[in-house]
Amino acid sequence: MYRTILLAYDGSEHAQKAAALAGEEARLHQAKLVIVYAYDPVPEWLGDPLFEEALARRVAAAKERVEEAKARVGEVPSLEVEVLEGPPAEAILRVAEVHEADLIVMGTRGLGGLAGTLLGSQSQKVVMLAKTPVLLVK
């Protein structure tokens, strides 16, 4: 039985499917659902006003993605949202630990070919480092 389910959401097709599945699981188990969205840091060297504009665009995009995720999840017993700046895998793992997640649900879409072998994907990093089960959705 799951008490807390974490949904990692980036807006991709696989993440959209993961959102629907995470919503179903949260309803089935009467679990709290935590949606995590991470955005790339804004380089400080941009300086003002470019830094502020870039940050505002990223925050606006994050809000849009979170609303999209909420719509795809549907009604759940309890919902929290975490929007973080930084690498997605690190953000997902940090939030999972803080919220003591019983399950991480996320989409998978590998880089493929040599790039995927050398760099790895966010889902691979989460699977390797998570202390809790991870459900990958294609």
N, C-alpha and C positions, 0 to 999 in steps of 0.2 A: 504494500500500500504506500502510495506517495503522499507526503504532506506538503512538499514544496517542489514545484517543477519550474525549471528555468528554461525560457525560450530565447535562444540567440537569434536575432532577426537582422537581416541586412537588405531586405526587399527583393532578393533574388527569387526566381521561380521555385527553387527548392525550399527556401525559407518560407515562402507563402504556404507551401504544403505542410511544412513543419509547424507553422502557426495553427493551422486547422487541427492537426493531430494533437498538439500540445493543449489546445482548448478542449478537445474531446477527453483527453486523459485527466485534465484538471476537473472537469465535470464528473467524470466517472469516479474519481477518487476523492471528490470534494476537497481538492488541494488548492493551495495558494499558487498562483502563477506569477512568475517574475519575468518580465520582458527586458532583455538587455540589447541595447544598440550602442555600438562604439563607432566613433568617427576619427578620421586621421587628424593628428595634431596640426595646428597652423604654425608654419615656420615663423619664429620670432623675428628673423631678419627682414621680414616684409615691412615692419615698421608701420606706424600710424599714417594714414587712415586705412591702408591696405590690410593690415592685420585685423583690425576691427571688422572690416567688410567681409573678409574671408571667414572669420569666426562666426559672424552673424549668418552667413550663408550656410555654414555647416550646422549650426544650431537649428536653423529653420528646416533644413533637410532632415535632421534627426527627428524633429517634432512631427514632420510629415510621415516618416517611416514608422514612428511609434503609433500614430493614429491608424495607419494602414494595418499594422500588426494587431492592434486592438480589434479592428473590424473583422479581421480574418479569424481571430481567436473566438470571438463571440462572448456571450455571457459566461462568466466563471465565478465561483464562490468568492474569491479574493484575488485582486490584481495589484501588482506593483510594477513600476517602471524604473529602470536604471539607464541613464544615458551617460556614457563615459567617453573621454578623449583618450585615444591610444590604440595600441594593437588589439584587434578583436579577441584573439585567443586569451591574452592576458586579462582583458576585461571580463570575459566570460568566466574564467577560472576564479578570479577575485570575487565576483558577485556570487558565484555558486558557493564559495566558502563562507562569505559573510551571511548569506541567507540560509546556509545549511541545506542546500538543495539535495533532494533525493534522486533527481533525474534531470539531465540536461538534454534538451531537444534542439536540434539544429539541422539546417539543410547542409547538403554536401555538394560541392561542385569543384572537382579537382582542376588544377591547372593543366594537367595532362603533359605527356611527353617529358623531355629533359627538364623543363622549368619546374614541373611538379616534383620531380625526383630531387632536384637540388634545393628548392625552396620549401617544399612541403606546403600543405594547405592549413588554414585555420582549424578546420575540423580535425585534421590529423593531429595537430598540436593539442587540441582539447582532449581527444581520445587518449593520447599518450600520457597527459599530465593530470587529468581529472581524477579525483578521489571518489567519484560517484559514477553510476552508469550513464552512458551517453547514447542517445538514440539518434542516429543519422537518417535523414529523410531525403530520398531522391525524387 
